[in-house]
Amino acid sequence: MISAHGNEWTLEEAGDRDPAGARIGAILQALIAREPSQTRPSIKTWLPDGFLPPQVTVTGEKPSFELMMVRALSDRARAAATLGATDVLYWRADLF
């Protein structure tokens, strides 16, 4: 799912069975190629570690403003609190 505002696109959610994200990269490449005379959009998104479509070049990074917190709902679920930032992925749509 992509939201577009002016010349900026935000990749909100995506799914790809390829761990590198090649299908998502191909979709973005095709969307940009539809209007070759227009200025290429700036595309912003959050990407998990190791997920970089081969068609994409990262031109800048900055930490997100959002802070995600975890609270165990039971003793059995307490193990989830030991997960690190690279173990969990939240897309922007997961914020509530």
C-alpha positions in Angstrom: 0.0 0.0 0.0 1.4 3.4 -1.0 0.1 6.8 -0.1 1.1 9.7 -2.3 1.2 13.3 -1.3 2.7 15.6 -4.0 6.0 14.3 -5.1 6.5 12.1 -2.0 5.3 8.5 -1.7 5.2 6.5 1.5 5.3 2.7 1.4 2.9 1.9 4.2 2.6 -1.8 4.0 4.0 -4.6 1.8 4.4 -8.3 1.6 6.9 -10.3 -0.3 7.9 -13.9 -0.2 11.4 -13.0 -1.4 13.4 -12.0 1.7 15.3 -9.3 -0.3 12.0 -7.7 -1.4 12.6 -8.0 -5.2 8.9 -8.1 -6.0 8.2 -4.9 -4.1 11.2 -3.3 -5.8 9.8 -4.4 -9.2 6.4 -2.9 -8.4 7.9 0.4 -7.4 10.0 0.4 -10.5 7.0 -0.2 -12.7 5.0 2.5 -10.9 7.7 5.1 -11.5 8.1 4.0 -15.1 4.4 4.7 -15.9 5.1 8.4 -16.1 8.7 8.8 -17.3 8.3 12.5 -18.1 7.4 13.3 -14.5 10.0 14.0 -11.8 10.7 10.8 -9.8 9.0 10.7 -6.5 10.8 10.7 -3.1 9.8 7.3 -1.5 9.9 7.0 2.3 9.4 3.8 4.3 10.6 1.7 7.2 12.5 -1.4 6.1 13.4 -4.3 8.3 17.1 -5.4 8.5 18.3 -7.1 5.4 15.2 -6.2 3.4 16.4 -4.1 0.5 15.0 -4.6 -2.9 17.7 -4.7 -5.6 16.0 -1.9 -7.5 16.2 0.5 -4.5 19.0 2.7 -3.3 18.8 4.1 0.2 19.8 7.8 0.1 19.3 8.6 3.8 18.3 7.1 7.1 17.0 8.5 10.3 15.4 6.8 13.4 11.7 6.8 13.7 9.9 9.2 16.0 7.6 6.5 17.3 8.5 4.4 20.3 7.1 0.9 20.6 6.6 -0.6 24.0 5.9 -4.2 24.9 4.1 -5.5 28.0 3.7 -9.2 28.6 0.1 -10.3 29.2 1.1 -13.5 30.9 4.2 -15.3 32.4 4.3 -17.4 29.2 4.4 -14.3 27.0 7.2 -12.7 29.0 9.8 -14.2 26.7 8.6 -11.7 24.0 9.9 -8.8 26.1 13.5 -10.0 25.5 13.2 -9.5 21.7 15.6 -6.9 20.3 14.9 -4.3 17.6 16.1 -6.6 14.8 13.7 -9.3 16.0 10.5 -7.4 15.5 9.0 -5.4 12.6 6.2 -3.0 12.8 4.8 -1.3 9.7 3.4 2.2 10.2 -0.2 0.8 9.9 0.5 -1.2 13.1 0.6 1.9 15.2 -2.5 2.6 17.3 
